[in-house]
């Protein structure tokens, strides 16, 4: 039985671990040729895991904030596979720092990866999608920024809010061209990035994870495989009449009037 993404070519940025890893695993299982991009050497190990499970994957070490690298690598993918059907803009940085204490260099790094990286990758693949009148673009934003925020996450919130604006505007621009553009807004998902937060805040990791889990109506964190399932849906023909949307993935956390650990 053919998968829902059979023979599709999917670029996923930030694919070495976390949400990106969950997304490439899910897409590969549905028949896609997944093209993993990341700055981490781990990206090839993740691609090997996918291949060892009988699915198709290739990896590239790419810094999405470097437009030359992005353009060159997209050209390599086009030369190898002839097209890009799906782009998942997942690469991102989340660093806590009070607004008045954040160095301009750190702010610019967060902006460069989280926002300019999305711009670079999208601009590189979309001409081919326009030519073929087909494409699925999925931007990984966050509930942090578009919906809620936390002290110390101003730079991160700015970028994630901007991604939602980009999603809506681009979706409108290409709606008649067979290209769907949507955003996923994750809440608490069990990823290395989330588990790195306690260290930044100087608190115990297990206590932190338990506190977050208790605060969610479903009493648990989301998993990278579950976000992978959502990405597959948005990349499939099942979602062909959905575009310009922000889909919250947070176990119901955002619907609460007050959030707490109890």
Residue pairs with C-beta under 8 A, 6 or more apart in sequence:
2 31
3 29
3 30
3 31
3 32
4 30
4 31
4 232
4 236
4 237
4 238
5 27
5 30
5 31
5 32
5 86
5 232
5 235
5 236
6 30
6 31
6 32
7 31
7 32
7 33
8 27
8 31
8 32
8 33
8 85
8 86
8 235
9 32
9 33
9 35
9 77
9 81
9 82
9 83
9 84
9 85
9 86
10 24
10 27
10 32
10 33
10 34
10 35
10 84
10 85
10 86
10 87
10 88
10 235
11 35
11 37
11 74
11 77
11 84
11 86
11 87
11 88
11 121
11 125
12 20
12 23
12 24
12 27
12 34
12 35
12 36
12 37
12 88
12 90
13 20
13 37
13 38
13 62
13 64
13 88
13 89
13 90
13 91
13 117
13 121
14 20
14 37
14 38
14 64
14 90
14 91
14 92
14 140
15 21
15 23
15 24
15 34
15 36
15 37
15 38
15 43
15 46
15 59
15 90
16 36
16 38
16 40
16 42
16 43
16 45
16 46
17 40
17 42
17 46
17 191
17 192
18 189
18 191
18 192
18 193
18 224
19 90
19 140
19 186
19 189
19 191
19 224
19 227
20 36
20 38
20 88
20 90
20 91
21 46
21 224
22 223
22 224
22 225
22 226
22 227
22 228
23 88
23 90
23 224
23 227
23 228
23 231
24 34
24 36
24 46
24 50
24 57
24 228
25 50
25 224
25 225
25 228
26 225
26 228
26 229
26 231
26 232
27 34
27 86
27 228
27 231
27 232
27 235
28 34
28 50
28 53
28 55
28 56
28 57
29 55
30 232
30 236
32 56
32 85
32 86
32 235
33 56
33 57
33 58
33 81
34 47
34 50
34 55
34 56
34 57
34 58
35 57
35 58
35 59
35 60
35 77
35 81
35 84
36 43
36 46
36 47
36 50
36 57
36 58
36 59
36 60
37 43
37 59
37 60
37 61
37 62
37 64
37 73
37 91
38 46
38 59
38 61
38 62
38 91
39 61
39 62
39 63
39 91
40 61
41 61
43 59
43 60
43 61
44 59
44 61
46 57
46 59
47 57
47 58
47 59
48 57
50 56
50 57
51 57
58 80
60 73
60 76
60 77
62 69
62 70
62 73
63 69
64 70
64 89
64 91
64 113
64 117
64 118
64 120
64 121
65 109
65 112
65 113
65 116
65 117
65 120
66 120
67 120
70 117
70 120
70 121
70 124
71 120
71 124
74 84
74 121
74 124
74 125
77 84
78 84
78 128
83 128
83 132
84 125
84 128
84 129
84 135
85 129
85 134
85 135
85 136
86 135
86 136
86 137
86 138
86 235
87 121
87 122
87 125
87 135
87 136
87 137
87 138
88 138
88 140
88 231
88 235
89 117
89 118
89 121
89 122
89 137
89 138
89 139
89 140
89 163
90 140
91 113
91 114
91 117
92 113
92 114
92 117
92 140
92 159
92 193
93 109
93 110
93 113
93 114
93 156
94 153
94 156
94 193
94 197
95 106
95 110
95 155
95 156
95 200
96 152
96 153
96 197
96 200
96 201
97 103
97 106
97 152
97 155
98 151
98 152
99 154
102 154
102 155
106 155
107 155
110 155
110 156
110 159
111 155
111 158
111 159
114 156
114 159
114 160
114 163
115 159
115 162
115 163
115 166
118 139
118 163
118 166
119 166
122 137
122 166
122 170
125 135
125 137
126 135
126 137
126 174
126 179
128 135
129 135
129 137
129 174
129 177
129 178
129 179
130 174
130 177
130 179
132 178
133 177
133 178
133 179
134 178
134 179
135 174
135 178
135 179
135 180
136 179
136 180
136 234
136 235
137 170
137 179
137 180
137 181
137 182
138 182
138 183
138 184
138 231
138 234
138 235
139 163
139 164
139 166
139 167
139 181
139 182
139 183
139 184
140 163
140 183
140 184
140 186
141 160
141 161
141 163
141 164
141 167
141 183
141 184
141 185
141 246
142 156
142 160
142 185
142 186
142 187
143 185
143 186
143 187
143 248
143 250
143 253
143 254
144 150
144 153
144 156
144 157
144 160
145 153
145 156
145 157
145 158
145 159
145 160
145 161
145 162
145 163
145 164
146 160
146 161
146 164
146 185
146 246
147 185
147 248
147 254
148 254
149 157
160 185
163 183
164 183
164 185
164 246
167 181
167 182
167 183
167 244
167 246
168 244
170 181
171 180
171 181
171 182
171 243
171 244
171 245
172 244
174 181
175 243
175 244
179 243
180 234
180 239
180 240
180 242
180 243
181 243
181 244
182 234
182 239
182 242
182 243
182 244
182 245
182 246
182 247
183 245
183 246
183 247
184 227
184 230
184 231
184 234
184 247
184 249
185 246
185 247
185 248
185 249
185 250
186 222
186 227
186 249
186 250
187 216
187 222
187 248
187 249
187 250
187 251
187 253
187 254
188 194
188 212
188 213
188 215
188 216
188 221
188 222
188 250
188 251
188 253
189 221
189 222
189 223
189 224
189 226
189 227
189 249
190 209
190 221
190 222
190 223
190 224
191 224
194 209
194 212
194 221
195 205
195 209
197 208
198 204
198 205
198 207
198 208
199 205
201 208
209 221
211 261
212 221
213 219
213 220
213 221
214 261
214 262
215 253
215 259
215 260
215 261
216 250
216 251
216 252
216 253
217 251
217 252
217 253
217 255
217 256
218 251
218 252
220 251
221 251
222 249
222 250
222 251
226 249
227 249
230 247
230 249
233 239
234 242
234 247
248 254
253 259
